[in-house]
Amino acid sequence: MKFGAVPLAEAEGAVLAHSITLDGRRLRKAHVLTRNDVDAMRKAGMGDVVVAKLSPDDLDEDAAASAIAEGVFMRGIEAKPAATGRVNLHATASGVFTVDKGAVDALNAVDPAITLATLERHAVVEAGQMVATVKIIPFAVDRAKVDAAIAAAGRAEIFAVNAFSPRPVGLIQTVLPGLKDGVLAKTARITADRLSRSSSHIVAERRPPHETAALAAEIAAMSDGGD
């Protein structure tokens, strides 16, 4: 990739290095210049423009980010469309995020132009939450470096979202003298809310006296499947 000012006659098809405004129309950084863009620049009195010109072996930033996102092995994660050299990766279900740190480090060590960032291992995530992102720093990167980054990540799973498995839950709250029902009800609501994050739910609740024998009887009844 070559970067710098070029005459307008050589600008068509190049990547704009800085945002500019022409006739009230804003051309953003990384915009690929068309013939109409170049004509507008001439009319505005410009003689040259700062651009990045890709070589035949280069991938533009979006294509490079997409290639890496598609080339690594992941599970329970979907890639969003590339934009500004970035592909964001989102969980398809609520669960626990796992990541091979060694593979991520190996990919990031290939070239400073290529970066991969993720959440910490064993982070609890919600469906739709972003868990990782691929970012290409310059406007383009050599295809061989993209291939090397994918190879560095290896053929094993680099990261995954392990979906929660819903479970029926029995709740037992022992009752002390003077304990208000409202306290127990609030505890049940909070517990149910926490369980809902994994699609689990309370199927039965017991409130025996705070005595060993009573508690043991309730646990035995729930274990036997009693209502």
Disulfide bonds with the S-S distance in Angstrom:
none
